[in-house]
Amino acid sequence: MAEIYSKSYLRCFTITSLIVACMAKFWCGSLFIFNVYSLALKHTFNYTQSDIDMMAAMSHFGFHTAIPAGIVQDMFGPKVTSAIGLILTSTGYLLLWSTMKSIEFYTSKAGLLKLYFFIIGHGVSYTYMAALTTTISNFTSKHRVQALAILESCFGGGALVFAILYASYFTNGHIYDEQNQNWSGFILMLTIGSSIANCCCVAFLRIAPQSDANDADDEDSDKDDKYIAAETEDEDDLKDIFNEAGDESESTGLFHSEDAETSNETLIYIMIKKNWLDFKRIFVTKNFQIILWLKSIITPIGFVYLINITAILKSARLEAYSAIFTILRPIAGMLARVILAVLAQLLKGKIQKPILLLITNIGFVVGQGLLISLGTNLTALHVSNIVITMAHSCVFVLVIAILSDLFSKKKFGRIWGFILFVSTIFSFLYPAIFGLIYDAHTKIGNVDCYGLACTQLTFIITSIFTCVVLVLNIALIVNTRLI
């Protein structure tokens, strides 16, 4: 099949899909700028900080409930996946925009807004999975880190552009009376833009036909699968089960050859059983478990900081700097990804990716240390903002690169979807802790809290979890010496 397509055709095909994927990721970045309009939302409907944090958490939960998106992508490809993303995202944004038409009604209906944010997040997961998995499939291991860095830079670039747009055109100069900001107009803009991006994905996002390079990469994936199977203690048992399933299908064909419906049901059962056993074989490996819990614990720490930047600044009476912080954050994220791409190229074969991941995770320790000790100091907040952002941005790229090296690309969608889903445990836990502590230190009758105590205990707790991640990271380094 590889001889049919010229290298120039495959290169053009791959670059076109990468450009469309970057466009999709650019609009996906809008999901993670909740903090820029969170105060406007809070004061418009007079919600508590716990309500606001749970809305952000529901958005994150919807995004991380990505197992269905991964399965759809693996089975039907980016066209169908993007189409589902188009329907869900547009519906969620339109429902959220409509809340401004009935402010009195929604003041006591925070639960409905949480549902709307969940729909938006889940819709974005389909767009995200289509763009990510297609890019991984179109690039070999040699160039995958660089491609992922470009893709994730567009993700951060989207957040940067939208933060600037909101600060420039939608705040309308209302810094201290946030309820007068035009956040509903901002949501309408996101509705239109994300719909256009998803339509482009449906039309142009494709997995490139197999080339010689891709075939070689698939062989590497098969070798990885053999390595995984060797690590699994019950490999022989699994083979026996597969053989039994095959025998069952043969006997079914002999005794029920005239009953097509029964035969089809048996084939479906065998296919489901085979997919489950394939996933189980991966799930029980040490490296998968380490990566699963490492990613699930550490990235929600960056998330809880992201959604509460404006609340942290307001507690320090520095809310006038909110626009600067929300704009600097995506810039730092893009810079981190560029640096990572350059380092990956320069240090190829000289340093393991898990070691780079360990260095990245240390950034979380530094950032949280500053928030705990100097959480009301402007300079310390600037440094922690940059350090945590850079660490959070690099973790995604490195974890995805390590996963794609260890496991087959054909199964990547559901593997990554499962990891994203498990990470929602901590995506709910951390914001819930932040909201409870913040509200506990808020004076009765107020919705805002002031002082270091509003946020300090939250980051003490998350720093403990970060130490657990460092231990897991060291274990990953030991177990993946060949990466």
N, C-alpha and C positions, 0 to 999 in steps of 0.2 A: 504493500500500500504506500510505503514511503517514497518509492520511485516515481509515483504518479505526480507528486507535487514538487515544484521547484523550490529552492531555498528562498528565493526572493518572494514567492507567493506566501510561503509559510511565515516569513518575517513580516510581511505586510499584514497578514491575517492576525498574527500575534500582537503587533503594535496597535492595530485598530481596536482589538478587544481590550488591550491594556488602557487605551485612552478612554474608552467607554466605561471600563471598570473604575478608572480614576474619577470620572464624572459622577458615577454612582456613589463612590465613597465620599466625594466632596459634599453631596447632599446628605449622606448618612451622618456627617459630622454635625449637622444641625441638631441631632438628637441629644448631643452632649453639651449643649450650651443652655441648659435649663436654668443655670444660675444667673444668666443675664436678665431674665425676666421673672425670676422667682419672687423677688420682693414686690414687683408690680402685681403679680398674681395673688400674693399673700395679702396685700393691703386692699386690693380690689374687692375680694370676697371675705376679708377679715378672718383668714384661716390662721391656725396655730402653726408653729414651726414643725411640729410632728406631722400635721397634715401635708405641709409642703414637702417634707422629706419623704413621706410615703408616696406622694405623687411621683417624685423623681425615682424612687425605688421601684414603683410599678412600671414606669417607662423602661428602667433597666431590666426588670424582670421579664417584660415582654420581649425585649431585645435578646436576652439570654435564654429565653425559651426557644432555642434555635434548633432543637432536634427535628421538628417537622420540616424546617427549612433545609436542613442538611440532607434529610431523606429525599425530599423533592428534588433537590439539586443533584444528588447522586443518581437518582432514577430517571429524571425527566430533563435535566439540563437547565441552563440559565434562562432560557426563554420562558418556560412555565413558571419558574421560581420568581423571576422579575415581574411577571404578570400578577401573581398573587400579592407580591409586595406593593404593586401599584394600587390594587383594590383596597388593601388594608390600610396603607399609609394615608391615602387620600380620604378615606372614610373617617379615620381617627382625627386627622387635622381639621376636617370640616366640622366634626362634632365639637372639638375644642374651641374653634372659632365661634361657634354658635352660642357659647356660654355667655358672651358679652351682651347678647340680646335679652338675657333673663338673669341679671345679676342677683336680684332678690331670691329667685328660686334656687340658684346654685350656692348661695351663701350657706345654706344648711344641707347641701348635697355634695360634700367633698368626695364622697364615694364614687359619684358619677365621673368626676374629673379623673380620679384614679383609674377608672375603667378606660376612659378615653386615652390616657397616657399609655396604658398597657397595650391598647390596640395599635397606637402609633409605634411603640417600641417593637411589637411583634411583627408589624409590617416591615419595618426597617431591617429586621433580622433576615428577611428573604432577599432584599436587595443586597445587603452586606454579604450573605452567603454566596449569592450568585457571582458577585464581583471577586470575592476572595478565592473561592474554590476554582473558578475559571482561570484566574491568574496563576495559581499554584500548578494547575494542569498544563498551562501553556509554557511554563519555564522549567528548565532543568535545575537540579540541585546547585549547579555551578553559579547560576545567575538568580536564584530564587530570593536570596536575602535582599539583593539590590532591588528586584521588582517589588517585593513586599514593602521595602522602605519607601519606594516611590508611591505605592498605593496608600500606605498609612500616612504619608506626608500630605496627600490630597485630603485624607480624612481630617487631619489637623488643620489643613488649609481652609477647609470648609468652615470649621469652627471659628477660625480667625476672621474670615470674611464676614460671617454672620454676626459675630460679636461686634465688629466695627460698624456694620450696617445698623445694628440695633442701637448702639451708642450714638451714632451720628444722625439717624433719621427717625427713630422710634421713641427715644426717651423724651424728646421735645423739651429738653431743658429741665425736666422734673426730677431732680436728683434726690430731694428730701421728701417729696410727695409722690411716691412711686405709683400710686393708684391712678395717676393722670397720664402715665405713659401709654403709648399706643401699641401695647403688646398684641392685641387682637389683629392689627394690621400686619404685624410681623408674622403671626401664625398663618395668615392668608397668603403671604408671600411664600412661606415654606410649603404650603399646600400646592401651589402652582408649580414651583420649581422642582419639588420632589416628583410630581406627576410627570413632568417633562423628562427628567432623568430616568425614571423607570421605563417610560416609553422607548427611550433610546436603547436601554438594556434589552428590552423585548425584541427590538429590531436588529441590533448589531452585536450584542454580546454573544460570542460563540467560543467553544473549545476547539482549538486548532486540530486539523487532521494529524495523525501520527507521522512523525518524522523519525529519522534514524536516531537523533538525539533523544527524542521522547521515548523511543523503544528501549534505548539503553537505560534511560531513567526508570522505566517500568521494570527492567530486569533488576535494577538496584532495589526497587520496592519489593520485588519478589524475594530477594535475598534478605531484606529486612523482615519480611513475614516469616522466613525460615528461622531467623534469629529469635523472633518473638515466640515461635512455636517451641523452639528448643528451651526457652526459658520457662515454658508452661509445663507443670508437672503432669497434668492429665492429658497430654497430647494423644497417647495411645487410646485412651478412653474415647476421646473425641472422634478419632478415626473409626473406631468400632461403631460409634453411633451413626456416623455418616454411612458406613457400610450397611448397617441395619436399615437405615432410611432408604438406601438404594435397593436393598432386597425387598423392602415393603412396596416400593414403587413397581418393581418388576412383577411381584406376585399380584399386585392390584391390576396390572396390565393383562395378566393371564386370566384371572378369574372374572374381571369386569371389563373386558375389552369392548363390550357393547354399550357400557354405561359411561358415556363421555363426561357427564357432569361429575360423577364420582371420581373419575380419573383426574379431572382438572382440579378438584378440591384437594386430592392427594398431592399433586404437583405443587399447588400453592402452599400446602402444609410443609412439604419438604423444603421449599424455597425459604419460607419464614424461619424454619428450624435451622437451616444452613446459615442464614444471615445472623440469627441469634448466637449460634455457636461461634461464628467468625468474630462477632463483637465480644463474646465472653472470653475468647482466646486472647484478645488484646487487653481486655479489662483486667484480667488477673495478673498481668505482668507488672514487675516492680516499677519500671520506668513510667508506665502509664499512670500508675497510682501516685507516684511522686509528682509528675507534671500536673495531674488532675488537681491535687490539693494545693500544690504550690501556686498555680494560677488562680484557683478559686479563692484563696486567702488573700493574696497580695493585690490583685487588680481592684477589688472593691474598696481598698484603702484609698487608692487614687480617686475612685468614684465618689466616696463620701466627702473627700476634700473638694472635689470639683463642684458638686452640687451645693456646697455650703460656703463657697468663697465669699459671697456677698454677705452672708450671715456672720461669718468670722470677722470680716472687716467692720461690719456695723457694731458688733460687740466690742471692738476696739475703738469705736467712734472714728473710723477711717473710711466710711462709706463713700466719701468723695472720690476715692481711688478705685472704686469698683470697676469702672470702664477700663482703666489701665490694666488692672489685674486680669480681667477676662480677655483682653487683647494680647497681653504678654504670654498668657498660657499657651495658646496654639502656636505662637511663634517659637517658644521654647520647645514644644513638642516636635515641630518640623525640623528645627535645628538638631535635635537629638537623633532623629531618624536619618538625617543626612550624615551626621558624624558616624552613626552606626554602620551605614552602608559603606562609607569610606574605610572604616576599620575592618569590616568584614572582608573587603577586597584586599587590603594591605596585609592582614594577618591570616589570610586563608591558609589552612594547614599548620599554622603555628600556635594557635590558641583555640581551645574548645569553646563552642557556643555556650555551654553551661557556665563556663568561667565568666564570660561576658555578662551572662544573666546574673551571676552572683554580684558582680561589680554594680550592676544596675540596681539590684535589690538593696544594696547598702545605701543607695540614695534615699530610699524610703526611711531608713533609720535616721539619717541626717535631717531630713525635712521634718519628721515628726518630733525629733528632739528640739528643734527650734520652736515648733508650735507649742510644745509643752512648757518650755522655759521662758520664751520671749514672744508669746502669742499676741501681744498687744503692741509690739514694736514694729514700726513700718519697714525698716531695713530687714529685720528677721523674717517678716512675712513675705517680702519680695524674694529673698533667698529660698525660703521653703517653697514658695510658689513655683519657682523655676526648677528646683531640684526634684520635687515630687512629680511635676509635669514631665520632665525629661525621663525620669525613671519609669513612670507609667506608660509613656509612649514606646519606650524601647522594650518593655516586657512583652507587649503584644507581638511585636515583630520577632523577637527571639524565641518565644514559646511556639509560635506557629512554625518557624523555621526548624526547630528541633523536632517537633511533631512530624512534619513532612519528611524529615530525614529518617525517622524511626518507622513510620507506618505508611502503608500503601495510599497513594493519592486517590485511588478509586473509592476508598472508604473514608476519606478525610472529612467530608461534609458531616456525616453522622458522628464521627469521633469528636470533631471540634464542637458540634452542636451539643453533644452530651456534656463536654467540659464547661461550655458556657452556661448550660442549665444548672449544673451543680454549683457554679460560682454564685448563683442567685441566693443561696443560703446566706452568704456573707454580705451580698448586696442588700438584703433586707436587714440583717443583723446590725451592721454598722450605722446606717441612717437611723434605725430605730433607737439605738443607743444615743446617737447625737441629739435626736429630737427630744428624748426623755430628759437628758441632762440639761439641754438648753432650756426647755420649758420649766424644769425644776428650779432653775435659777432666775426665771423671769418673774418680775413682780406682778401681783394679782391686778388684773385689769389692763395689763400691757401685753403686746405681742412680740416685743423686742427685748433682748437680754444684753446687758453691758458688763464687761469685765472678763478677765482671763478664766475665771471659774466656769464660764458658759461653755467653754470648749476643751479645757485642759484634760479632764478625766477621760473624755472620748479618745483622745490621741494617746493617752497612757495605755488604755486598753488595746488599741490597734497596734501600738508598738510591741506589745507582748506577742501578738499574732505574727508580727514581722520577724521576730526572733525565731519562731517556729519555721517560717519560710526559709530563713538562712540555713537552718539545719537540713531541711529538705533539699535545698539547692546544693549543699555540699554532698549529700547522698547521690544526687543526680550526676554530679561531676565524677564521682567514684564509679558509678554504674555505666557511664557513657564515654569511656576513654577513647573509643574508636571514632567518635563523631568529629 
